[in-house]
Amino acid sequence: MGQDVVMKTHQIYLIPGFFGFSSFGEFRYFAHVREILEEYLDAAGVDARVHYARTSPTSSIRRRAARVAAMIAESSGAPEDPIHLIGHSTGGLDARLLTAPGVQLKTSVDIEAIARRVRSVITVATPHYGTPVAAFFTSLLGQKVLRLISLGTVYVLRFGQLPLWVVQKLAGAVVWSNNRVEVRAGVLDQIYTHLLQDFSPDRRAVLAEFFAEVTADQSLLPQLSPEGMDLFNAHATLRPKVRYGSVVCMAPEPGWRSALRAGVRPYAQATHGLYRLLHARAKAMSESDLPGLTPDQEAILREVFGRLPTIGDNDGMVPALSQVFGEVIHATWADHLDVIGHFGDHHHHPPHIDWLVTGARFDRRHFESLWADVARFLVGAQLSSAQVPSTSHTAWRMKSVVDRFRTARR
């Protein structure tokens, strides 16, 4: 049994969301996730290789899934190695479509051969039943906001924080009046142009190419509407023997309390204004778009959040109830980017950097707790208390060592 386990390497793929990227040189969307997963899996005695998957940012789910499949075909090791897919945001939908029985993707890759090796699909803050933000991002203003979020993420990873003048302009661009959020689109264009100029010419060219691709193909966004996801769910059925789990997050309702939690720094308050815009857009969901929760799903959400999330609760991008799919592995107070390591902790090495401040107060302890639960779900392994933070809100029912070996041998 032991020899059989050693011979197999678990191939794990991290799939980014619709505004994400696998990497720009040394700047990686999932950098902290890969680091912590490798640490936990090594502690569990599991031989694993964690890959960054490449996707076409805002292309259709079908095209994105085909690109992920092509990468898996090139890098997934021996045919007997188990495959695990972890998708953040839309990346979770790519994983579901790739494993759906009978799916037809535009690729020469043998999809069925790959799908038969998949043992688990984990979705993190994924819009399984759609998100109203998708409709906003199809507008001219929404495209500018989406572009700025993505560039801002890369910029902060490179330079540590946005320049003060950017923060001041952003504060002036987002205005809350008469219970509505208004944005001056021209200011967003100025910020984008100036931020891009701070990169080296070579890096600037790569970034410009990336955003040109986003602008040229935005077929994904209509698919993420509740209506589009209703059709997706009719076709992306579950594959037998694959374990489906989800990570659910929601951030505080914007208001004076969340503003206080965000902190008094101008930087925090300016980016909190952008969060208010996104949160307001993500609230416009109808209960008829969502299925009912199972008793287990409902119990976990109540335990973590102290109540059942409402239709308006979201993480700034995706309604919390739209993120529930399969077994709820972990639920937490966090925004859409916190859960993949984009929160504030400059003392950790490498540092965690947050540029969209929501007041969720997600920190390194919560991050470790979340990804420890994901690691458990991946291989059915019981990590020792030394590797699991004492503050963990775990939804995972601990398995025995026997279960660990059974899972690893599949």
Buried (B, 14 or more C-beta within 10 A) or exposed (E): EEEEBEEBBBBBBBBBBBBBBBEBEEBBBBBBBBBBBBBBBEBBBBBBBBBBBBBBBBBBBBBBBBBBBBBBBEEBBEEEBBBBBBBBBBBBBBBBBBBBEEBEBEBEBEBEEBBBBBBBBBBBBBBBBBBBBBBBBBEEBBBBBBBBBBBBBBBBBBEEBBBEEBBEBBBEBBEEEEEEBEBBBEBBEEBBEEBBEEBEEEBEEBBEEBBEEBEEBBBBBBBBBBEBBEEBBEEBEBBEEBBBBBBBBBBBBBEEEBBEBBBEEEBBBBBBBBBBBBBBBBBBBEEEBBEEBEEEBBBBBBEBBEEBBBBBBBBBBBBBBBBBBBBBBBBBBBBBBBBBBBBBBEEEEEEBBBBBBBBBBBBBEBBBBBBBBBBBBBBBBBBEEEBBBEEBBBBBEEBEEEBBBEBBEE
